[in-house]
Amino acid sequence: AHHMPLFSIGVRHRMQLARGTNRPVQGTAARQAVARTSVRAAVARRPLVNAAVAEKVDWEATAKRLDPQSPLEIMDHALKTFGSDIAIAFSGAEDVALIEYAHLTGRPYRVFSLDTGRLNPETYRAFDAVEKHYGIHIEYTFPDAKEVTDLVRTKGLFSFYNDGHNECCKIRKVNPLRKQLKTLRAWVTGQRKDQSPGTRMAVPVVQVDPAFEGVAGGPGSLIKYNPLSNVSSAEVWNFLRVQGVPTNELHAMGYVSIGCEPCTKAVLPNQHEREGRWWWEDATQKECGLHSGNVKKADGTVETKKAERDLWPTGAVESFSKETAAAFAEGKRDKDTLLVLYAPWCQFCQALEPSYDALAKELAGSKVRVAKYQADVDREFSSEKLGLKTFPTIVYLPKERSDFIKYPTERRDVETMKMWVKTLAGTL
């Protein structure tokens, strides 16, 4: 569905107001003030309804009805429906757009934030700037002191680097969030579909919260609004710039997705924003260790795990024998080659199968061969000559050279792999 750009309503009314007064609106501050006033006036003309919510609401139907509407209209629906029983969740990042939308409706609104105790100094300054800009008091919530003390005294300050972030996040973020939401009937989040493709693609603009409970308790007792669901990060940032909204200083340093300081880092241009969060877990979640296919038998000997079938059997991906792989490792290459070193029993190699097969079909007839080599049958050779460390490993073998270039990321979708190949091969 086509969605009106986030800032178009404000810009349109700003231009109309400027024409109506026969004088130009001058200065950035003046333009932003007029934009806010005009948008707020447009929304205020809508009829008010009682803040009480009907017992039986078809939220799926409501989501379909609201889906083509702008974030401003969705926010207005949320605030007029739930009144003081709804609050905006603000993380200190670009979700400040939610506060600007709430402000533009002219309705009263509440904002809460989770102070995990591990945020960046820039995030705390962002909280302060937002409070002063809008003249509001953010409702801060904190983790249970005993739970944090027990975790840190038992496992140290950085246990999440060793055993994953879930335990720490549960104590510092999820439990406080659950406690806060138990005081509400609805909440507003900044989730967008484009933030985590594959996990957030199903983000309706409003839904019965599937994970948390509201003040009434029990399943279905909390409603969740996602006004930014259908818009992109670029559209959000256009809106923030036009409106002159204060933003987190970390954004200017390359941070896109912002969380706790130890678990957040800047990303490079064209990296997906979520790659800056819990990055150390990605490799372990998307690769099989070099020796993970070894199975110890009752007599103490070790044999290699067997797979029920080989991968890429259709022929689109060319199969290398040990002799061919050895020749290519020595530099006897007739054309540029993309080679995946795989183990058919590895679940991550299996997950790669459809995208790598699709890439092979797209590059068929090009200057780059797409091939495979079952590296678990001779791991020592594959490790020494082709850089195998985990399954799958993808390497680029330039024509008439003996070196290789290792694919540097765990993102293995067709578009990313093809883009990387083109940067090495040039015109395909």
For each residue, the residues with C-beta under 8 A, 3 or more apart:
1: 67 68 230
2: 68
3: 68 70 230 231
4: 8 9 70
5: 8 235 238 239
6: 70 71 72 97 231 235 236 238 239
7: 10 11 35 238 239 242 243
8: 4 5 11 12
9: 4 12 13 39 42 70 72
10: 7 13 14 35 36 38 39 104 242 243
11: 7 8 14 15 35 242
12: 8 9 15 16
13: 9 10 16 17 35 38 39 41 42
14: 10 11 17 18 25 31 34 35 38
15: 11 12 18 19
16: 12 13 19 20 38
17: 13 14 20 21 25 34 37 38
18: 14 15 21 23 24 25 34
19: 15 16 22
20: 16 17
21: 17 18
22: 19
23: 18
24: 18
25: 14 17 18 30 31 34
26: 30 31
27: 30 31
28: 31 32 244
29: 32 33 244
30: 25 26 27 33 34
31: 14 25 26 27 28 34 35
32: 28 29 35 36 242 243 244
33: 29 30 36 37
34: 14 17 18 25 30 31 37 38
35: 7 10 11 13 14 31 32 38 39 242 243
36: 10 32 33 39 40 103 104 243
37: 17 33 34 40 41
38: 10 13 14 16 17 34 35 41 42
39: 9 10 13 35 36 42 43 72 104
40: 36 37 43 44 103 104 105 106
41: 13 37 38 44 45
42: 9 13 38 39 45
43: 39 40 46 72 73 76 104 105 106
44: 40 41 105 106
45: 41 42
46: 43 76 80
47:
48: 80
49: 80 81
50:
51: 80 81 82 83 84 85
52:
53: 57 81 82 185
54: 57
55:
56:
57: 53 54 62
58: 61 62
59: 62 63 206 207 208 223
60: 63 64 204 207
61: 58 64 65
62: 57 58 59 65 66 206
63: 59 60 66 67 204 205 206 207
64: 60 61 67
65: 61 62
66: 62 63 69 73 74 77 205 206
67: 1 63 64 204 205 230
68: 1 2 3
69: 66 73 74 77 205
70: 3 4 6 9 73 74
71: 6 74 75 97 101 227 228 231
72: 6 9 39 43 75 76 101 104 105 227
73: 43 66 69 70 76 77
74: 66 69 70 71 77 78 205 206 225 227
75: 71 72 78 79 98 101 102 104 105 188 225 227
76: 43 46 72 73 79 80 105 107
77: 66 69 73 74 80 81 206 225
78: 74 75 81 82 86 186 188 206 225 227
79: 75 76 82 83 86 102 105 107 108 109
80: 46 48 49 51 76 77 83 105 107
81: 49 51 53 77 78 86 186
82: 51 53 78 79 85 86 185 186 223
83: 51 79 80 86 108
84: 51 108 110
85: 51 82 184 185 186 215
86: 78 79 81 82 83 109 110 184 185 186 187 188 223 225
87: 109 110 111 112 139 180 184 187 188
88: 98 99 102 109 110 111 112 187 188
89: 95 112 113 114 177 187 188 189 190
90: 95 96 98 99 111 112 113 127 130 138
91: 95 113 114 190 258 259
92: 96 113 119 123 124 126 127 248 258
93: 96 123 190 248 251 257 258
94: 97 190 233 236 237 240 247 248 251 256
95: 89 90 91 98 189 190 228
96: 90 92 93 99 100 126 130 240 245 246 247 248
97: 6 71 94 100 101 190 228 236 239 240 245
98: 75 88 90 95 101 102 188 189 190 227 228
99: 88 90 96 102 103 109 111 130 134 136 245
100: 96 97 103 104 239 240 243 245
101: 71 72 75 97 98 104 105 227
102: 75 79 88 98 99 105 107 109 111 188
103: 36 40 99 100 109 134
104: 10 36 39 40 43 72 75 100 101
105: 40 43 44 72 75 76 79 80 101 102 109
106: 40 43 44
107: 76 79 80 102
108: 79 83 84
109: 79 86 87 88 99 102 103 105
110: 84 86 87 88 139
111: 87 88 90 99 102 130 136 138 139
112: 87 88 89 90 138 139 140 141 180
113: 89 90 91 92 127 138 139 140 141
114: 89 91 140 141 142 172 173 176 177 180
115: 119 140 141 142
116: 119 143 172 173 176 260
117: 142 143 148 172
118: 172 260 261 262 263
119: 92 115 116 123 124 260 261
120: 123 124 250 258 261 264
121: 124 125
122: 125 126 248 249 250
123: 92 93 119 120 126 127 248 250 258
124: 92 119 120 121 127 128
125: 121 122 128 129 249
126: 92 96 122 123 129 130 246 247 248 249
127: 90 92 113 123 124 130 131 138 140
128: 124 125 131 132
129: 125 126 132 133 246
130: 90 96 99 111 126 127 133 134 136 138 246
131: 127 128 134 135 136 137 138
132: 128 129 135
133: 129 130 245 246
134: 99 103 130 131
135: 131 132
136: 99 111 130 131
137: 131
138: 90 111 112 113 127 130 131
139: 87 110 111 112 113 180
140: 112 113 114 115 127
141: 112 113 114 115 176 177 179 180
142: 114 115 117 176
143: 116 117 147 148 171 172 173 175 176
144: 147 148 171 175 176
145: 148 149
146: 149 150
147: 143 144 150 151 171 175
148: 117 143 144 145 151 152 171 172
149: 145 146 152 153
150: 146 147 153 154
151: 147 148 154 155 159 167 168 171
152: 148 149 155 156 157
153: 149 150
154: 150 151
155: 151 152 159 163
156: 152 159
157: 152
158: 161 162 262
159: 151 155 156 162 163 167 168
160: 163 164 165 167 168 169 262 263 278
161: 158 262 280
162: 158 159
163: 155 159 160 167
164: 160 167 281
165: 160 168 169 263 278 281
166: 169 170
167: 151 159 160 163 164 170 171
168: 151 159 160 165 171 172
169: 160 165 166 172 173 174
170: 166 167 173 174 175
171: 143 144 147 148 151 167 168 174 175
172: 114 116 117 118 143 148 168 169 175 176 260
173: 114 116 143 169 170 176 177
174: 169 170 171 177 178
175: 143 144 147 170 171 172 178 179
176: 114 116 141 142 143 144 172 173 179 180
177: 89 114 141 173 174 180 181 212
178: 174 175 181 182 212 213
179: 141 175 176 182 183
180: 87 112 114 139 141 176 177 183 184
181: 177 178 184 187 209 212 213 214 222
182: 178 179 213 214 215 217
183: 179 180 215
184: 85 86 87 180 181 187 214 215 222
185: 53 82 85 86 214 215 216 221 222 223
186: 78 81 82 85 86 214 222 223 224 225
187: 86 87 88 89 181 184 209 222 223 224 225
188: 75 78 86 87 88 89 98 102 224 225 226 227
189: 89 95 98 224 225 226
190: 89 91 93 94 95 97 98 226 228
191: 195 200 203 226 228 229
192: 195 200 203 226 228 229 230 231 232 233 236
193: 200 201 203 229 230
194: 197 200 232 233
195: 191 192 200 233 257 273 274
196: 199 200 274
197: 194 200 201 272
198: 201
199: 196
200: 191 192 193 194 195 196 197 203
201: 193 197 198
202:
203: 191 192 193 200 226 229
204: 60 63 67 207 226 229
205: 63 66 67 69 74 225 226 227 229 230
206: 59 62 63 66 74 77 78 223 224 225 226
207: 59 60 63 204 210 223 224 226
208: 59 220 222 223 224
209: 181 187 212 213 214 222 223 224
210: 207
211:
212: 177 178 181 209 222 224
213: 178 181 182 209 216 217 218 219 221 222
214: 181 182 184 185 186 209 217 221 222 223
215: 85 182 183 184 185 221
216: 185 213 221
217: 182 213 214 221
218: 213 221
219: 213
220: 208
221: 185 213 214 215 216 217 218
222: 181 184 185 186 187 208 209 212 213 214
223: 59 82 86 185 186 187 206 207 208 209 214
224: 186 187 188 189 206 207 208 209 212
225: 74 75 77 78 86 186 187 188 189 205 206
226: 188 189 190 191 192 203 204 205 206 207 229
227: 71 72 74 75 78 98 101 188 205
228: 71 95 97 98 190 191 192 231 236
229: 191 192 193 203 204 205 226
230: 1 3 67 192 193 205
231: 3 6 71 192 228 235 236
232: 192 194 235 236
233: 94 192 194 195 236 237 256 273
234: 237 238
235: 5 6 231 232 238 239
236: 6 94 97 192 228 231 232 233 239 240
237: 94 233 234 240 241
238: 5 6 7 234 235 241 242
239: 5 6 7 97 100 235 236 242 243 245
240: 94 96 97 100 236 237 243 245 247
241: 237 238 244
242: 7 10 11 32 35 238 239
243: 7 10 32 35 36 100 239 240
244: 28 29 32 241
245: 96 97 99 100 133 239 240
246: 96 126 129 130 133
247: 94 96 126 240 251
248: 92 93 94 96 122 123 126 251 255 258
249: 122 125 126 252 253
250: 120 122 123 253 255 258 264 266
251: 93 94 247 248 255 256 258
252: 249
253: 249 250 266
254: 266 267 268
255: 248 250 251 258 264 265 266 267 276
256: 94 233 251 267 273 276
257: 93 195 264 267 273 274 276 277
258: 91 92 93 120 123 248 250 251 255 264
259: 91 263 264 277
260: 116 118 119 172 263 264
261: 118 119 120 264
262: 118 158 160 161
263: 118 160 165 259 260 277 278
264: 120 250 255 257 258 259 260 261 276 277
265: 255 276 279
266: 250 253 254 255 276
267: 254 255 256 257 271 272 273 275 276
268: 254 271
269:
270:
271: 267 268 275 276
272: 197 267 275 411
273: 195 233 256 257 267 276
274: 195 196 257 277
275: 267 271 272 279 282 411
276: 255 256 257 264 265 266 267 271 273 279
277: 257 259 263 264 274
278: 160 165 263 281 282
279: 265 275 276 282
280: 161 283 284
281: 164 165 278 284 285
282: 275 278 279 285 286 410
283: 280 286 287 390 410
284: 280 281 287
285: 281 282
286: 282 283 348 410 412
287: 283 284 348 390 391 392 410
288: 292 293 343 346 347 348 349 390 391 392
289: 292 390 391
290: 379 383 388 389 390 391
291: 294 379
292: 288 289 346 391
293: 288 304 305 343 345 346 376 391
294: 291 302 303 304 305
295: 302 303 304 305
296: 300 301 302
297: 300 301 302 303
298:
299:
300: 296 297
301: 296 297
302: 294 295 296 297
303: 294 295 297
304: 293 294 295 376 377
305: 293 294 295 343 345
306: 345
307: 310 311 343 344 345
308:
309: 313 344
310: 307 313 344 374
311: 307 342 344 349 350 353 372
312: 316 317 319 353 356 357 360 372
313: 309 310
314: 317 357
315: 318
316: 312 357 360 361 364 370
317: 312 314 340 356 357 360 370 371 372
318: 315 360 369 370 371 372
319: 312 371 372 373
320: 324 325 328 339 371 372 373
321: 324 325
322: 325 326 377 378 381
323: 326 327
324: 320 321 327 328 373
325: 320 321 322 328 329 339 373 381 382 385 386
326: 322 323 329 330 381 385
327: 323 324 330 332
328: 320 324 325 331 332 333 337 339 397
329: 325 326 385 386 402 404
330: 326 327 402
331: 328 400 401 402
332: 327 328
333: 328 336 337 397 398 399 400 401
334: 399
335: 367 368 369 399
336: 333 367 368 369 396 397 398 399 424 425
337: 328 333 368 369 370 371 396 397
338: 359 363 368 369 370 371 394 395 396 397 417 421
339: 320 325 328 371 372 373 386 394 395 396 397
340: 317 349 352 356 371 372 373 392 393 394
341: 373 375 382 386 388 391 392 393 394 395
342: 311 346 349 352 372 373 374 375 376 391 392
343: 288 293 305 307 346 349 374 375 376 391 392
344: 307 309 310 311 349 350 374 376
345: 293 305 306 307 376
346: 288 292 293 342 343 349 350 376 391 392
347: 288 350 351
348: 286 287 288 351 352 391 392
349: 288 311 340 342 343 344 346 352 353 391 392
350: 311 344 346 347 353
351: 347 348 412
352: 340 342 348 349 355 356 392 412
353: 311 312 349 350 356 357
354: 357 358
355: 352 358 359 412 413 414 417
356: 312 317 340 352 353 359 360 370 372 412 417
357: 312 314 316 317 353 354 360 361
358: 354 355 361 362 414
359: 338 355 356 362 363 370 414 417 418 421
360: 312 316 317 318 356 357 363 364 370
361: 316 357 358 364
362: 358 359 414 418
363: 338 359 360 366 368 370 418 421 428
364: 316 360 361 370
365:
366: 363 425 428
367: 335 336 425 427 428
368: 335 336 337 338 363 421 425 428
369: 318 335 336 337 338
370: 316 317 318 337 338 356 359 360 363 364
371: 317 318 319 320 337 338 339 340
372: 311 312 317 318 319 320 339 340 342 356
373: 319 320 324 325 339 340 341 342 382 386
374: 310 342 343 344 377
375: 341 342 343 378 379 382 386 388 391 393
376: 293 304 342 343 344 345 346 379 391
377: 304 322 374
378: 322 375 381 382
379: 290 291 375 376 382 383 388
380: 383 384
381: 322 325 326 378 384 385 386
382: 325 341 373 375 378 379 385 386 388 393
383: 290 379 380 386 387 388 389
384: 380 381
385: 325 326 329 381 382
386: 325 329 339 341 373 375 381 382 383 393 395 404
387: 383 393 395 404 406
388: 290 341 375 379 382 383 391 393
389: 290 383 393
390: 283 287 288 289 290 393
391: 287 288 289 290 292 293 341 342 343 346 348 349 375 376 388
392: 287 288 340 341 342 343 346 348 349 352 412
393: 340 341 375 382 386 387 388 389 390 406 407
394: 338 339 340 341 406 407 412 417
395: 338 339 341 386 387 404 405 406 407
396: 336 337 338 339 404 405 406 407 421 424
397: 328 333 336 337 338 339 401 404
398: 333 336 401 403 405 424
399: 333 334 335 336
400: 331 333
401: 331 333 397 398
402: 329 330 331
403: 398
404: 329 386 387 395 396 397
405: 395 396 398 424
406: 387 393 394 395 396
407: 393 394 395 396 417 420
408: 420
409: 412 416
410: 282 283 286 287
411: 272 275 416
412: 286 351 352 355 356 392 394 409 416 417
413: 355 416 417
414: 355 358 359 362 417 418
415: 418 419
416: 409 411 412 413 419 420
417: 338 355 356 359 394 407 412 413 414 420 421
418: 359 362 363 414 415 421 422
419: 415 416 422 423
420: 407 408 416 417 423 424
421: 338 359 363 368 396 417 418 424 425 428
422: 418 419 425 426 428
423: 419 420
424: 336 396 398 405 420 421
425: 336 366 367 368 421 422 428
426: 422
427: 367
428: 363 366 367 368 421 422 425
